[in-house]
Amino acid sequence: MRLLIIFVALATLTSCGYIDRQRISRSFAEMEQVAQTMGPESSQMNGPLEVGEAEFQAVYREGDRVYFKVGYSWGGVDPYGYVWSPEHVPVDDSNPAVASSFEHIEGPWYRWSDSY
């Protein structure tokens, strides 16, 4: 019975993304180093890329933000990941055909997702 409770607890933590969020939080310092070294908007690193304890499909700059793309949502169309935006709160100001959302995590870090 005890083993079943432990299994259910671990399954709940991993399915809710708790462990992934902890891994990302522990990687913020390394992610910020990468973000600060990114060149102009045209620069992009394609993955899989390991930064700290996290893995990303791509890292790229758009304006004053650096995006760390984790992957795509269920349909394989809508990208999601994390954004480093040290100057200001990111807003959905790009393509009108794309709805971007940003959720503040801490400091200059935001969860990001696009919906097409």
C-alpha positions in Angstrom: 0.0 0.0 0.0 2.8 2.4 0.9 4.5 1.7 -2.4 1.3 2.5 -4.3 0.9 5.8 -2.5 4.5 6.8 -3.4 3.9 5.8 -7.0 0.7 7.8 -7.2 2.4 10.8 -5.6 5.3 10.7 -8.1 3.0 10.2 -11.0 1.0 13.3 -9.9 4.1 15.4 -9.5 5.5 14.5 -12.9 2.2 14.7 -14.8 1.5 18.1 -13.4 4.9 19.4 -14.5 6.2 20.1 -11.0 9.5 18.3 -11.5 10.0 20.1 -14.9 9.3 23.4 -13.3 11.9 22.7 -10.5 14.5 21.7 -13.1 13.8 24.9 -15.1 14.0 27.1 -11.9 17.4 25.5 -11.0 18.6 26.3 -14.6 17.7 30.0 -14.7 21.3 31.1 -14.0 22.7 29.1 -16.9 19.8 30.1 -19.1 20.5 33.8 -18.4 24.2 33.3 -19.3 23.0 31.9 -22.7 20.5 34.7 -23.1 23.1 37.4 -22.5 25.4 35.9 -25.1 22.8 35.7 -27.8 23.6 38.0 -30.8 21.2 39.9 -32.9 17.7 38.8 -33.8 18.8 36.5 -36.6 20.8 34.3 -34.3 19.2 31.0 -33.3 20.5 27.8 -31.7 18.6 24.6 -32.6 18.5 21.6 -30.4 18.2 19.5 -28.6 20.2 21.9 -26.4 20.9 21.2 -22.7 21.2 24.3 -20.5 21.6 23.6 -16.9 19.2 20.8 -16.1 16.8 21.6 -18.9 16.6 20.7 -22.5 15.3 22.9 -25.3 14.5 22.5 -28.9 15.7 26.0 -29.8 16.9 29.2 -28.3 16.5 32.4 -30.2 16.3 36.2 -29.8 13.4 38.4 -30.9 14.0 42.0 -30.1 15.0 42.3 -26.4 13.6 38.9 -25.5 15.3 35.5 -25.6 13.0 32.5 -26.1 13.8 29.0 -24.8 11.5 26.7 -26.8 10.6 23.5 -25.0 8.4 22.0 -27.6 4.9 22.1 -29.1 1.5 21.5 -27.5 -0.6 18.5 -28.2 -1.4 19.3 -31.9 2.2 19.9 -32.7 1.6 23.4 -33.9 1.7 25.7 -30.9 5.2 26.3 -29.4 5.8 26.8 -25.7 8.7 27.4 -23.4 10.3 30.2 -21.4 11.2 33.8 -22.2 13.9 35.9 -20.7 12.8 39.6 -20.8 14.9 41.7 -18.4 13.8 45.1 -19.7 10.0 44.9 -19.4 7.0 42.6 -19.1 6.5 40.9 -22.5 3.3 41.6 -24.3 1.7 40.0 -27.3 2.7 42.5 -29.9 4.0 40.6 -32.9 2.0 38.7 -35.5 -1.8 39.3 -35.3 -2.4 35.7 -36.4 -0.7 34.4 -33.3 -1.9 34.8 -29.7 1.0 34.8 -27.4 0.6 34.4 -23.6 3.2 35.2 -20.9 3.0 34.1 -17.3 5.5 35.6 -14.9 7.6 33.1 -12.9 10.3 35.2 -11.2 12.6 38.1 -12.0 13.0 38.4 -15.8 11.6 34.9 -16.5 8.2 34.1 -18.0 6.4 31.0 -19.2 5.4 31.5 -22.8 3.0 29.9 -25.3 1.8 30.7 -28.8 -1.6 29.7 -30.2 -2.1 29.7 -33.9 
